[in-house]
Amino acid sequence: MRQLIYFGWEQAKSCLFPVIIFLSLAATQMVNVPGIARYDIIFLICIGTQLLMFLLRMETVDELKVIGVFHLIGLALELYKVHMGSWSYPEEAITKVFGVPLYSGFMYASVASYMCQAWRRLHLQLTHWPPTWTVILLSAAIYFNFYTHHFVYDIRWILKAVTLLLFLRTMVYFTVRTSTYAMPLSLAFVLIGFFIWIAENIATFFGAWSYPHQQQQWEVVHLGKISSWLLLVIVSFLIVALLKHLKEKRSS
C-alpha cells in the first residue's frame, strides 16, 4: 500500500500540466472574465504554466523542447481535423487560427509533458527495443494515417497489429522508491490511452471542443475514440523514447 501511494504521488506530480489545463477549462467555463475570450485565457494559462515550471526547474530544457515539438505536431493535426469537420471550437478568440485556438496544441503537449515527467521520476528503462528505423517508420505511418484515412482506407487496425508484433518482447521497467517493477510496453499503451479517453470526456464536458454528436448537448465520447488515443499515445511515447535514445547515444 505504501508503494502504491508513492507511485500515485509520483504520477500525480507528472500530471501537473494536464491537471492545470483541466482546471483552467473548468474555471473559465464557470467564471466569465469581461473583455477576454475564454480560449485566450486558457492559452495564457498554458504559456504561464510552462514558463513557471521551467523557472522552478520542474521541467528541463530537453523536456521543454519535446513539449514544443508536440505542440506543433498537435496544432497541425487540429487544423486539419477541424477543417475536415471531425470536431469544432465554437467560441471566438483572438488566439484562434483557421477555427483552431492555439491552446489546443498544448493538450497534445500535455501528454508529452506527462511522459517526460513520469520517465524521469520513475526512472523508466526499456528492454528489447526494436531497431530505430522500424520505430520511425511506424510513428510516421500512425501519424499520417490520421490525415489519410479521410480519403483512403483506414489502416489503424493494421498499425495496431504491427505495433503489437514490433513491441511484443519490449518491457518497460519503472522504479518506485527502491523497488523496480515491469510491464509489457503494449499494456502501458492501452492503459494510458484509456485514461486519456476519460480525460477527453472531462474536457468535452467543460467545452474544450465539441464532436458533431455533442453539438446540441454533451454526450459521452464514443468508445471508438479510445482507438485513436491509443495510436496517439503510441506516437507520443515512440517520439519521446527515440529522443531519449538518441541523447543517450550522443552522451555515450
C-alpha positions in Angstrom: 0.0 0.0 0.0 2.9 2.4 0.8 4.4 1.7 -2.6 1.0 2.3 -4.3 0.6 5.6 -2.6 4.1 6.7 -3.5 3.5 5.6 -7.1 0.3 7.5 -7.2 2.0 10.6 -5.8 4.7 10.5 -8.5 2.1 10.0 -11.2 0.1 13.0 -9.8 3.2 15.2 -10.0 3.9 14.0 -13.5 0.3 15.1 -14.5 0.7 18.6 -13.2 0.5 20.3 -16.6 -2.6 18.3 -17.8 -4.3 18.9 -14.5 -3.8 22.7 -14.8 -5.2 22.6 -18.3 -8.3 20.8 -17.0 -8.7 23.2 -14.1 -8.4 26.1 -16.5 -11.1 24.6 -18.7 -13.4 24.2 -15.7 -12.7 27.6 -14.2 -13.2 29.5 -17.4 -16.4 27.6 -18.0 -17.9 28.8 -14.7 -16.3 32.2 -14.4 -16.5 34.8 -17.2 -13.8 37.4 -17.4 -15.1 40.6 -19.1 -13.2 41.6 -22.2 -11.1 38.5 -22.6 -12.2 35.5 -24.6 -12.2 32.1 -22.8 -9.8 30.4 -25.3 -7.4 33.3 -24.9 -7.3 32.9 -21.1 -6.6 29.2 -21.4 -3.8 29.9 -23.9 -2.2 32.4 -21.5 -2.5 30.0 -18.6 -0.8 27.3 -20.7 2.1 29.6 -21.6 2.4 30.9 -18.0 2.4 27.4 -16.6 5.1 26.2 -18.9 7.3 29.2 -18.1 6.7 28.8 -14.4 7.5 25.1 -14.5 10.7 25.8 -16.3 11.8 28.6 -14.0 11.1 26.4 -10.9 13.1 23.6 -12.5 10.2 21.3 -12.6 10.9 20.8 -16.3 14.3 20.5 -18.0 15.4 22.3 -21.2 15.1 19.0 -23.1 11.6 18.4 -21.8 10.6 21.9 -22.8 11.8 21.2 -26.4 9.8 18.0 -26.5 6.7 19.9 -25.4 7.3 22.5 -28.1 7.6 19.8 -30.8 4.4 18.2 -29.6 2.6 21.5 -29.6 3.4 22.0 -33.3 2.5 18.4 -34.2 -0.8 18.6 -32.3 -1.7 22.0 -33.7 -1.1 20.8 -37.3 -3.4 17.8 -36.7 -6.0 20.1 -35.1 -6.0 22.5 -38.1 -6.6 19.5 -40.4 -9.2 17.8 -38.3 -11.3 21.0 -37.7 -11.1 21.7 -41.5 -12.4 18.2 -42.2 -15.3 18.6 -39.7 -14.1 16.0 -37.2 -14.7 18.4 -34.3 -15.0 22.1 -33.7 -14.2 25.0 -31.4 -17.4 27.1 -31.3 -16.2 30.1 -29.2 -14.5 33.2 -30.6 -11.0 34.2 -29.6 -8.0 36.4 -30.7 -5.7 33.4 -30.4 -7.7 31.4 -32.9 -6.3 30.4 -36.3 -8.5 28.9 -39.1 -11.0 27.9 -36.4 -8.5 26.4 -34.0 -7.4 28.0 -30.8 -3.7 27.9 -30.1 -4.2 26.4 -26.7 -5.3 23.1 -28.4 -1.7 22.3 -29.2 -0.9 22.3 -25.5 -3.4 19.5 -24.9 -1.2 17.2 -27.1 1.9 18.7 -25.4 0.5 17.9 -22.0 0.6 14.2 -22.9 4.3 14.6 -23.8 4.8 16.5 -20.6 3.4 13.6 -18.6 5.5 11.1 -20.3 8.7 13.1 -19.9 8.0 13.7 -16.2 7.0 10.1 -15.5 10.1 8.9 -17.3 12.3 11.0 -15.2 10.5 10.5 -11.8 10.1 6.7 -12.2 13.4 6.1 -13.9 12.0 4.3 -16.9 14.1 1.7 -18.7 13.2 -0.3 -21.8 14.4 -3.7 -22.9 14.2 -5.4 -26.3 13.7 -2.1 -28.0 13.2 -2.7 -31.8 15.5 -1.2 -34.5 15.3 2.6 -34.6 14.3 2.7 -38.3 11.3 0.5 -37.7 10.1 2.8 -34.9 10.5 5.9 -37.1 8.5 4.2 -39.9 5.8 3.1 -37.5 5.5 6.5 -35.9 5.2 8.2 -39.3 2.6 5.7 -40.5 0.4 6.2 -37.5 0.6 10.0 -37.6 -0.1 10.3 -41.3 -3.0 7.8 -41.1 -4.8 10.4 -39.0 -4.7 12.5 -42.2 -5.1 10.0 -45.0 -8.0 7.9 -43.5 -10.4 10.7 -44.7 -9.6 9.7 -48.3 -8.2 6.2 -48.4 -8.7 3.0 -46.3 -8.2 3.5 -42.6 -5.3 1.2 -41.6 -5.4 1.8 -37.8 -6.1 -1.9 -37.1 -3.2 -2.9 -39.2 -1.0 -0.4 -37.5 -2.1 -1.7 -34.1 -1.2 -5.3 -35.1 2.2 -4.1 -36.4 2.8 -2.3 -33.1 1.9 -5.4 -31.1 4.3 -7.5 -33.1 7.1 -5.0 -33.1 6.9 -4.5 -29.3 5.9 -8.0 -28.4 9.1 -8.5 -26.4 9.6 -4.9 -25.2 9.2 -4.4 -21.5 9.2 -1.1 -19.5 10.8 -1.1 -16.1 9.9 1.6 -13.6 11.2 2.2 -10.1 9.0 3.1 -7.1 11.3 4.1 -4.2 13.8 1.3 -4.1 11.7 -1.4 -5.9 11.7 -2.0 -9.6 8.6 -3.3 -11.5 8.0 -4.3 -15.1 5.1 -4.5 -17.5 4.7 -5.1 -21.2 5.0 -1.8 -23.2 1.9 -2.7 -25.1 -0.1 -2.8 -21.9 1.2 0.6 -20.9 0.0 2.0 -24.2 -3.5 0.7 -23.6 -3.7 2.0 -20.0 -2.5 5.5 -20.9 -4.9 5.6 -23.9 -7.9 4.6 -21.7 -7.1 7.3 -19.1 -6.7 9.9 -21.9 -10.2 8.9 -23.2 -11.6 9.5 -19.7 -9.8 12.9 -19.7 -11.3 13.6 -23.1 -14.8 13.2 -21.7 -14.0 15.7 -18.9 -12.5 18.1 -21.5 -15.5 18.0 -23.8 -17.9 18.3 -20.8 -16.1 21.6 -20.0 -16.3 22.8 -23.6 -12.7 22.3 -24.6 -14.0 21.2 -28.0 -17.1 19.5 -29.4 -17.7 16.5 -31.5 -20.6 16.6 -34.0 -22.8 14.4 -31.7 -22.2 16.8 -28.8 -23.4 20.0 -30.6 -26.9 20.0 -29.0 -25.9 18.6 -25.6 -23.0 16.9 -24.1 -22.8 13.1 -24.5 -20.1 10.6 -23.7 -17.3 10.4 -26.3 -17.7 7.3 -28.4 -15.6 4.3 -27.2 -14.1 4.1 -30.6 -12.1 7.2 -29.7 -10.0 5.1 -27.4 -8.6 3.6 -30.5 -7.5 7.0 -31.8 -6.0 8.0 -28.5 -4.2 4.7 -28.3 -2.5 5.4 -31.6 -1.6 8.9 -30.5 -0.1 7.6 -27.2 2.0 5.2 -29.2 3.3 8.0 -31.4 4.0 10.2 -28.4 5.8 7.5 -26.5 7.9 6.5 -29.5 9.0 10.1 -30.2 9.9 10.6 -26.6 11.7 7.3 -26.4 13.6 8.0 -29.7 14.7 11.4 -28.4 16.0 9.9 -25.2 17.7 7.0 -27.1 19.4 9.5 -29.4 20.5 11.6 -26.4 22.0 8.6 -24.7 23.9 7.6 -27.8 25.4 11.1 -28.1 26.5 11.1 -24.4 28.0 7.6 -24.5 
